[in-house]
Amino acid sequence: MDTARREQIAAAIRAARRARGLTQEALAERINRTSASLSNLERAHALPSLDTLILIAEVLEVPISTLVEIPTVGRKSRSRIREENEVFDLIRSLSNDQLRIARIQTEALRSMKK
């Protein structure tokens, strides 16, 4: 797997963990892995097994697709992937009314000329 994909998975795991307010140690304990192995995953030094991805998704209460989503528009930088994942995590925490407002605001931002 190429570096960009590993970095995307790493950023998604890290963003989802942070959104839940968990430390690496706490998440590692909940998925029965070492802190060092989780650190390696979050730094894109290793790839998680499917079993590990499933455990992470369950503990963090996110769809597994969130962790392995394939970017649709070219290559994205690590910081872009991180920002997108943080925005997705924020969106998931909104009430229905807040989500409606966020959608309207996002559509307005998109319609602005660069």
N, C-alpha and C positions, 0 to 999 in steps of 0.2 A: 504494500500500500504506500502511496506517495506521502511525502511530508505534509502537504496541505491537508489531506484527509485526516492524518493523525492529529494535527494541530486543531482541526475543527472538532473532532471528538473530544480532545483534551479540554478545549475551551467550553464546550457544551457541558461536560461533567462539572468543571469548576464553577461555571455560572449557576448551574442548578443546585449545587451544594451550597454555594454562598447564599442563594435566594432562600434556602431553607434554614440559613443561619447555623449550619453545621461546620465544625472544624474538619480537617482531613482525618484527624484521629477518631473523631466520633463516627464519621461515615465509614471509615475502615473497619471499626469495631462492629458496626451494624451489618456489614457485608462479609464479615469474617475474613478480612484481608489485613495485611500490615499497612501501617502508615506509609512506609517506604514504597510499597507497591502502588498505593493510591497516588502518592506524589509522582511516581514515574508516569502514571496514566495522565495526570493533569499537566505534566510538562512535555507530553507527547514523546516520552522516551520508551514507551511500551504501548501495546494495544491491548485493550481488555478482551477477554474471552466473551463469548455470547452469554455464558452463565453469569459472569461478572456484570455485564451490561444490564441484564435482566434484574439482578439484585439491586444495582444502583438505581435503575428506573423505579423499582418498587419502593425502595427506601425514600427516595426523593419525591415520590408521587408525581412522576412525569411520564408521558408516553415514551417508550424506548425510541421511537422515531425522532424525538427531540434530540436525542444524544447522537444519532447517526444520520441526521438529515443531510441529504446531498444538495449542495448549493446549485442553484439553477442558472446563475449568471456569472460566468467566468470564474476566475480564481479570486478569492477574497483574502484580504490580509488577516492575520491573526487578531489584530485589534478590531477589525470590522466584524469578524465572527463573534468575538467576545461581546461587543456592543449589541449585536443582534440578539444574542442569547439572553443578555441582561434585559433587553426590552421585552422579549417573549416572556421572561419570568415575571416582569412587572405586570404585563397584560393578564397573565393567568391569575394574579392576585386581585384583580379589580372586580367590583360588583357589576351586575348587569347594567345599571345606570351609568357607572363610571366607564364601562367598556363602550357604551354607545357614544359618550362624549369623546373618548379617546379616538374612536373610529372617525368621527367628524373632524377632529383636529388633525389627525393623520392625513385624511383626504385633502384637507386644506393645505397642509405642508407639501404634499405631493403635487398639488396643482400650481404651486409657486414656481416661477421660473428661476433657474439656477443663476 
